[in-house]
Amino acid sequence: MSTDPNVVPRPEACSKSADVVFVVDTSIYMDRVQLQTYVIGVIQEIVEHLRVDELVTRVAAVSYSTDAKVFAPTAF
């Protein structure tokens, strides 16, 4: 463990089951690179701490603007 007060330790992986859905508002202008860099990056960071398995934890993402789109878990 680091003794540096500015270093935040990574949390332990979640061991409980859950269905997790990320709902992303894409009504503001955001090009594909920004979407992948920021939004999907944050989702990936969170999903890394989950035990994703169809019997334990399932993950999905929905983007909405004028229309809604559902992304398969393989996008993460």
C-alpha positions as CSV (number, residue, x, y, z in Angstrom):
1,M,0.0,0.0,0.0
2,S,1.2,3.5,-0.8
3,T,1.8,6.0,1.9
4,D,1.2,8.9,-0.5
5,P,-2.1,10.7,0.7
6,N,-2.8,11.7,-3.0
7,V,-3.0,8.0,-4.1
8,V,-6.5,6.6,-4.0
9,P,-6.5,2.8,-3.7
10,R,-8.5,0.9,-6.3
11,P,-11.6,-0.6,-4.9
12,E,-12.0,-4.4,-4.7
13,A,-14.0,-6.0,-7.4
14,C,-17.7,-6.3,-6.7
15,S,-18.7,-9.8,-5.6
16,K,-22.5,-9.4,-5.6
17,S,-24.8,-10.0,-8.6
18,A,-26.5,-7.2,-10.4
19,D,-28.0,-6.0,-13.6
20,V,-26.3,-2.8,-14.6
21,V,-27.5,-0.4,-17.3
22,F,-25.7,2.8,-18.3
23,V,-28.0,5.4,-19.8
24,V,-26.0,7.9,-21.9
25,D,-27.5,11.2,-23.1
26,T,-26.0,11.8,-26.6
27,S,-28.3,14.7,-27.5
28,I,-25.3,17.1,-27.1
29,Y,-22.9,17.1,-29.9
30,M,-20.2,14.5,-29.4
31,D,-18.3,12.9,-32.2
32,R,-17.5,9.2,-32.2
33,V,-13.9,9.7,-31.0
34,Q,-15.1,11.7,-28.0
35,L,-17.8,9.1,-27.3
36,Q,-15.3,6.3,-27.3
37,T,-12.6,8.2,-25.4
38,Y,-14.8,9.6,-22.6
39,V,-18.1,7.8,-22.2
40,I,-17.1,4.3,-23.1
41,G,-13.8,4.7,-21.2
42,V,-15.7,5.6,-18.0
43,I,-18.1,2.6,-18.5
44,Q,-15.2,0.3,-19.1
45,E,-13.5,1.5,-16.0
46,I,-16.6,0.7,-13.9
47,V,-17.2,-2.6,-15.6
48,E,-13.7,-3.7,-14.8
49,H,-14.7,-3.9,-11.2
50,L,-17.7,-6.2,-11.9
51,R,-17.8,-9.9,-12.4
52,V,-19.6,-9.9,-15.7
53,D,-21.3,-13.2,-16.5
54,E,-24.9,-13.8,-17.6
55,L,-25.5,-15.7,-14.4
56,V,-23.9,-13.1,-12.1
57,T,-23.8,-9.6,-13.4
58,R,-25.2,-8.4,-16.7
59,V,-24.3,-5.1,-18.3
60,A,-25.9,-3.0,-21.0
61,A,-25.8,0.6,-22.2
62,V,-28.5,2.7,-23.8
63,S,-27.8,5.9,-25.6
64,Y,-30.5,8.4,-26.3
65,S,-31.1,11.6,-28.2
66,T,-33.9,11.6,-30.6
67,D,-33.8,7.8,-30.8
68,A,-32.6,5.2,-28.3
69,K,-29.9,2.6,-29.1
70,V,-29.0,-0.4,-27.0
71,F,-25.4,-1.6,-27.1
72,A,-24.4,-5.2,-26.6
73,P,-22.0,-6.1,-23.8
74,T,-19.3,-6.9,-26.3
75,A,-19.0,-3.1,-26.9
76,F,-17.3,-2.8,-23.5
